Structure formats: structure tokens, C-alpha cells
């Protein structure tokens, strides 16, 4: 039960970081997805990359504590679910007006 609770907390943490750095990108790394009649559709990589960096840092702490075998799986589940939810709600996607 404790593992599920910690996984849910990590999922929320990853999702908040993904959303925050997608709306307020510090590096503004963009990839053009396509053009529409409203403008150009881009994906901002900052939120996804910083979430991945946070994931690696958490795994490093778990490895240092020698808990990577048990906690690493739960952390990975939280990260994958957070990224899946974030992409499903289109975090990081932005339309830049063409006029």
C-alpha cells in the first residue's frame, strides 16, 4: 500500500513538472509538428526533458540507497503514467499564430 501511495505522489510530481515547464519553458526547445490554417503547431520539449531528468535523479537516489530493485519499478510506473497522461492532455503542444 505504501508503494502505491508513493507512486501516486511521484506521478503527481512528474505531471506537475511536465506541465510547469511546458507552460513556462526555460530553454524553449521546440519541434515543428505541422502547419494548420490557424498557424504552426509545435511541441515544446522542456517539460518532457526536465521530467526525464527528475526521473533519472530519483533513480540515482534509489540506486545510492540500494533500493533500485524494489522502488525503481514503482518510480518507472509513475513516470510512464505521468508522461502518458501529459501527452494525452496535450501538454507541451502549442499553436503559434501565423498572423
N, C-alpha and C positions, 0 to 999 in steps of 0.2 A: 504494500500500500504506500509506503514511503517513497519507493522508486517512481510510482505513478505520479505522486504529488510533485516530486522534484522535476520529473519530465514535463509536467504541465507548466511549472514555473519557468523552466528553460524554454519551452515552446513560446510562452508569452514574451520572454526576454528577447529571443531571436526575432519574433514577429515585430516587436516594438522597435528594435534596432533597424530591421529591414525597412519599416515604414518611415522612421525618422530620417534616415539617411537617403531614402528615396525622395522625400519631400524637400529636404534641405541638403542637397549634395555638396560636400566639401571639395571634391575633386572634379565633379561634373563630367564623369566619363560617360559618353553617350554612344549609342549604336543606332543607326537609322534602320527602322524596321520596314517602313514603307511610306508611300505618299497617298493621301486621301484628298478628297475635294476640300476638306476643312484645313488641311495643312500637312506637315510632315510628322509622321509617327515615329518616336524614338523610345529607346529603352535606356534608362539611367542605371548604370551598373553599381553605383556607390553603395546602395543599401544591401545588395546581394553580396558584394565583396567584403564589406565590413562585417556582415553577419557570418560569413565564412571564416573571417579572421577571428572573430569571437569564438566560433566553434573550435578552431584549432587551439586557441589559448585555453579553453576549458578542457579540451582533451589533454593538453600538456600538463595542466594541474592534476588531472586524474592519473596520468601516467607517472607523475612525480610521487603521488601518494600510493602508487601501486594498486589503484582501483580501476584501471582501464578495462579489465576483463568484465567487470560487472557494470560499472557506471558508464563506460564508453558506449555500450549498446543503447542504453536509455537516452544518453545525450544525442546520439545519432538519430534515434527515432524522433526526438523533439525537434532537431534541426531540420530533418527532411519534411516533417509535417508543417513546420513554420514556413519553410520555403514554398511548399505546395500550396498552402493557404494564401500566402502572399502573392504568388503568381496567379492564383485563381481569382483573386480580387483585383488583379492588375496593378499591384504596387510596382512602381518603377516605370510604368508606361506613361508617356506624355505626348500630347499633340501640340506641335509648335505651329501657330497660325502663320499662314503664308502671306497675309497682307499686312 
